[in-house]
Amino acid sequence: MLEQLLIFSGGGLILWTCKELGNALKGSPVDTLIRSSLLEERLGAALYNYDAPGVAYTLKWTFHNDLDLVFVAVYQRILHLLYVDDLLAMVKLEFSEIYYPKRALYNDFDDVF
């Protein structure tokens, strides 16, 4: 099961997160992903493993380069979720249709996902 699904801009503004998941992440896997991979432009792989005391997460992401958006899915590493790549592709496609750069809230996207 997914722990978190979120969309943020290249500048770091979180535009949308899936409220249905509602799981509080242990540690800071998304912050660590941003600092260790995205900011340092280690973009060869779209997979990052995060370890914290008592928890291990896998983070998968994709970019929409034209819109400067990042789509991230977080799940427990012991799970091998085969649908994550397809889910990220679907979210990317749907969100890119409603994205407007000067808009900061996308609560209506909950109805889509």
N, C-alpha and C positions, 0 to 999 in steps of 0.2 A: 504494500500500500504506500502511496505517496505520503510524505510528511509535509512537503510544501511545494507549491507551484507559484512562481512569481515572474513578473515582467518589470524590468527597470530600464531607464534610459542610460545612454553611455555616460552621462554625467552623474549617475548614481541615484536618481530620483525613482523611488518605487512607484510605479504607475498602477499596478494591480497585483493582488495576491489572492489566492483561492481561499475564501472564508470557510468553505465546506470542510476543508481538511482540519483546521483548528488545532493542530498539534503544535505544541511549543517545542521548538528545537532545543536540544541541549548543546551548549557551546555556541559558537558563531560560525557555522559552516559557510554561509553565504559571504560574510565579511572576509573570511579566510580565502575563499575562492577568488574574490575580487582582488585582494592584496597579493596573493601568491601566483595567480595565473593571468587574470585579465589585465591588471595594471602593468604587469611586467611583460605583457604581450607574449606569453607562452601559449599560443593559440593552436598548436599543432593537434592536440587532442581535445575533444569536447567532453571529457570525463575527468572528474577530480574526486579523489578519496580523502575524506576528512575523518580524523581520529580524535576523540576526546575521551576523558575518563568515563568509562561505562557505555560509550556509544560509538558507532562507526557509521558514517553516512557516505553514500555515493551521490555526487551532483553531476547532472548532465545539463548541458546548455547548448543553445544555438543563438546565432546573431541574425539580425536583419540589418545588414550593413547600410542600405540606403536610408533607413529611418533611424539608425543609431540606437537600436533596441537590443536587449539581451533577455532571453527567455530561459529560466532555470527551473529544473525539477530536482527535488531532494527526496531521497528515500534511504531506508536502512540498507546497509551494504549486504547483509545476509540474504536479502531478497534479490532475485534476478528478474526484474520487471522488463519483460520483452516489449511492452507497449509504449515505453517512455519516449523513444525516438519519434514514433508516429504521433503521440500526444503533443509533443513539442512542435512538430510540423503543423498540426492542426491549429494549435493555439496561435502560432506565428501567422498563419494564413488569415485566420479570423480577426485577430487583433490588428493586423496591418491594414485591414479594410476600414476600421473605425478610428485609427490613430490620427490625432491632430497635434502637432508639436506644442502648441500653446495651452493645451488642456492637461491638467494634472491629475484629475480623478476620473476613474472609469468604473464606477460602481455598477453601471448597467451591463458591464461585461459579465457579471455574475449570472445573468440570465442565459448567456450563451454557454458558459462553462460552469 
